[in-house]
Amino acid sequence: MPIAFDLGRAYGALGRFEEARQQFERAVAWPGQECRTYLALGYTLGELSDWHAAARALLVVLQAAPGHLRALGSLSECAHRLARRGEQVPRNKRSGASAPAGKREGAISVIVCSIDRAKLARLQANLQALLCGEDWELIHIADARSLCEGYNRGVARARGEILVFCHDDIAILCPDFASRLRTHLASFDLLGVAGSTLAAGPTWTWSGAPHAFASIAYPRAGTDEVQLATCGTSGPVVKNAQLLDGVFMAARRDLLQRVPFDEGTFDGFHLYDLDFSYRAWLSGARTAICRDVAICHESRGRFKTADYRRYAERFRRKFPAACLAPAATKALFAEIAIDKTSLLQPTLDWLNCLADPPNAEHVG
């Protein structure tokens, strides 16, 4: 390790961050220590409030080590700081800027299985605010025998060309949700907000980095803050998703006519999402993880129950070739606090912008 790195650390400890930056910029030329040096450079640039330059340094680390959680968390914080100071994402880097012209037309049907009136009422109010002026409907299934059965019944009742399946305990915090939804479904048959580009086991997180992607928030009790959990480094869209989390999925109606939910095998409330999304991908459907729709989810899920293990075994028996790898053992999510829910969407937009620089190779 060159003396410049040690000098950079010494200057940083003294709070002399401009001199620390100069030393770390000298040290990055030293081969074999790039990740450590660029990480230190990123931290130092953050202390100087140069969030764009800090993000570029951190992205070097993440391109070399996609699962580097300190770098990912720090990149998320750069996005948060840019959102807090009101800086706008460049027009050519905004969601949908590079998408083909046009939006998916037709009514939107949101299908929800719920037995909780309070949660359903909150979701309905959230959707009414977001979809005002849109042709939309809420299909509520109050007596689903399983999520597969309930969703299939909801599809049969729905009149929309765009079908949304989601949990009842989410809040969509994306002001232009309808526009983004229609834009994405002009290019894809099925999308979710969390998932993996590699089916390797009975959870979408099983494959680990660099295949798993998500940006989902969770409430911080008693405050207006949310905890943003991210995994994976990409722009706003990751193509060729093999597995999607069922917290939120949206699809074209014709996909459900070809690939319904398997209510025979998955007659409970687990693995319905992985089975459906994997079969959709196997059928040739255009699938994606769309990371530009801000969602806050009240629950982090339960994956260690006997019920979950039973359906995981059914998934293994149905798709043995997709369950051959050992589970990733490294922690997957980096988390930061977002001090206002109104900052969640701009933070995601900045994170997607910073993680998808010009000429970067797209994931998937």
N, C-alpha and C positions, 0 to 999 in steps of 0.2 A: 504494500500500500504506500503510495508516494507521500512525502511530507506535506504536500498541499492538502491532502485529506485531513491530516491531523491538525494542520493550521486552521482549516475551515471549521472543524469541531471546536477548537479553542476560541476562535472569534465568535462563533455562535453562542458558546457558553457565556461569553462576556456581553452578549447582546449587540455585537458589532456585525450586523447581518450583511451589510453591503460588502465588507471585507471577507466575510465567510463565503458569500456568493462567488466572489472572484476566485477564491482558493478552490472551491468545489468545481467551478468551471474549468480550472486547470487540471484538476484530478480526474475528470471524466475521460481524459485521453489514456489513462492507465488501463491496460487490458486486464480482463478477468474480474474486475470489481465494479463493473458498470452499474449493476442493480443497487448496490450499497451506496455508491456515489450519487447516482441520479436521485435516489430516495432522499438523501441528505440535502441535495440541491433543491429538490421540490419543497421540502420543509422550510428551507431558508428563504426561498422565493415567496412562500406563503407568509412568512414573518414580515416580508417587505410588501405584502398585499398585492403582489404581482401574480394574480390568480391564473391568468392565461399562461404565463411562462411556467408557473408551478405545475400546472396541468400537463404541459408538454413534457416536463421532466418525469413526472409520475407515469405518464403513458409509456415512456421508454421502459420503465420497470415492468409495467403490466404486459407489454408486448413480449418481453423476455420470460416473465413469470406470471401467467394469467390468473393464478390463484393467490397472488400476493395481497393479503387483506389489508395490511397497513397502507399500501399504495392505493388500493381501491377506496378505502375509507377516506383517505386524504383527497383523492380525486373528487369524490362526492362532496367533500367539504368545500373544495374550490368552486364547484357548481353552486352550492348553497350560498357562498359569499357573493358570487356574481348576481344571484337572484336577489339577495338582500339589498344590494346597492342599486337595484333597479335597472341593471344593464340588460339590454334586449339581445336575444340570440340573433345573429345575422340572418337576414331574410332567406338567403340561399341555403341556410342550414336548418331552417325550421321544419317541423314535421310535415311530411308530404311534399316538400319543395322539389324533390327529385322523382316523385311518383308519376306514373303516366297520367295524362289528363283524364278527368272524369271521376265520378263518384258512383258507388253502387246505389241504384235507385230502388224504390219500393218501401213498403211499410216496415217498421221495426217491431218485432215481437220479443219482449223480455219474458223469459220463462223462469219462474222461481218456485221451488218447493219449500214451503215454510209452514211451521206450526206455531210460530211466535208472532202474535199480532203487532206487538210494539216494533219489532225489527222490520216486519213487512211494511208498516206504516212509514218508518223512517226511510226505507229504500224507495217506496213509492213517491214520497215527497222529493227525494233527491232526483229521481228520474223525471218527475214532472217539471222540475226547474231546468234540468239539462235538455230535455226533449220538447220544450215549449215550441210550438209551431211545426213540429214534426208529426208525421202520421205514424203513431205508435200505439202499442197496447201492452198491458201487463197481464200475463197469463199466470195466475196463482194456482198452484196445485197444493191443496191443504192436506191431502190424505194419501200421499205417495207411499206405495209399498216399498219402493227403492228409488234412488235417484234416476236410474235407467228407466224404470217404469214410468215415473212421474214426468221425466223429460220427453219420453216418447208420446205420452198422453198430451203433454203440452204442445208438442209439434203438431199433432193431429188437430188440435183446437186453434192453433195460431193461423193468422192470415198473412203474416209478414213474409217478405222475401229475405229479410235479414233476421236471423234468430240469435238471441243472446241468452246464454245460460249462466246464471251466477248464484252465489250464496246470498242469503238474506241479511248477512251481517257485514256488508261492505258499504262504503260511501265512495262514489266516483267523484273525484275532485278535479275534474278536467273541464273547464268552461266550454270548450269547443268539442266536447265528446262526440256529438253526432257527426260533425264534419270529419273528424279523424276516423271514426268507425266506418263511415261510407268510403272514405279514401282508401283505407286498408283493404276493405272487402271488394274494391274494384280490382285489386291485384291478387288477392288470396281467397281461398275457399274456407279456410278455418284459421282462426287466430286465438291466441291467449296472451296473458300478461306475464306468465312464468312457465318455464319448461326447459326441455333439453333437446339438443340436436343429435343425441345418441341414446337409444334405448339400451340400457345395460343392466337393469334390474327393476324391481317393483316400486320404485319411487323415481320422480324426475330428477331428484338431486343425486341419485345413485352414481351417475357418471362423473360428477364433479367437474372441476375446471379442466379444459376450456369449453365444455359442452353445455353447462347449465347457465341459464340467464333469468334474472328477475329484478324488478324494482318495485317493491311493495312496502307500504307504510303500515304501521300499527300505532294505535293511540297510546298516549302517555297519560295515565289516569289523573284526572283533576286539573289538567292543563289544556291549553290550545295547541300544545306541541304534539308532534308525531315522531316516531322513530322510523327512519327510512332504512330498509334493509335491501342491499343490492348484492348481486353476484353476477360475475361475467362482465367483460368489457366489450362494448359494441356501440353502434349507432342506434337509432330508434327502432330498427326492424332487424330481426334475425330470421333468415329464411330457413326452410327445410326442417322445421321442428318435428321431432318424432314423438315427443311426449309433452302434454300440456297439463297444467294444474287446473282443476275445475273451479277455482275461486271465481274465475271469469273466463268464458269462452264465447266467441261469436262466429257464426257460420252462415254461408249461403244456404238457402232452403234446399236447393237441389242436392247438396251433399248429404243432408239427412235423409233424403229419399233413397239415396244409394247406400248410405252407411248409418243405419239407426243405432241407438244405444242397445247394448247386449243385456237385456233384462233377464235373460235366462241364466247366464253365468254370474252376472254381478247383480244379485237380488238383494243387495244391502246398500250401504252408503259409502263404500270405499272402492277405489280403483276403477270406478266407472269412467273417470276422466282419462286415465292413462290408456285404458282399453279402447275408448272411442277415438282418441287422438292418434294412437298408434295404428289402428285399422284405417283411419282416414289417410294417414301418410302412406301406408302400404298400398292403398287403392290408387295412389297417384295424385291425391289432392294437394293443392298448393297450400302449405301450412307455414305459419310464422309465429314468432314471439314478438309482440309489439310492446316496446318499453316506454312508449310516449303517452300512455293513458294513466294518470295518477289515480291510484286506488288505495283506500285505507281499509284494512281488514281487522275486524275486532278479534279474531282468533288466529292463533299460529298453527292450529291443527294438532291432531293426536295420531302419532304414527307407531306407537309401541303397545297398542291394545291388542288383546286376543282377536277381536273382531277384524282389526286391520290385517293382522298376520294371516288370518284365514283367507281373506280375499287376495292378499299378496301371493299366497300359494296357488290360488286359482289362476292368477295372471301368469305365474311361472309355468304352470302346466299348459296353459293355452299358447304361450309364446316362449318356449324353452330357448330358442336361439337369441332372444332378446334379454336373457337373464343369465349370461355366462360369466360376467365379470364380477370380481369382488367389489363391494361398495367402497366409494371414495372415503378416506378416513380423515382428510383434512377439513377443518372448518371452512364453510362455503360462503357465509354472508359477512359483509362489512356493514356496520350500522352507524348512523349519525343522527343527531337530534335536529329536527326542523322546527324552528321556534314558532311558526305560524302555519296553519293548514293552507292558507292562501299562497304560501311560498313553495308548496310541494310540487305543483305542476311546473313552474318556472325552473325549479331546481332540476327536475327530471329533464326538461328541455336543454338546459345547459350541460347536464351530465352526458346526454346523448351527443350533443354538439362537440364537447371536448374529447369524448372517446371515439369520435368518428372524424378524424382530421382529413383534409384534402388528400386524395390519392391513397388513403388507407385501404387495405384489402378487406372486403366485407366478409363477415363471419358466415358460416353455413355453407 
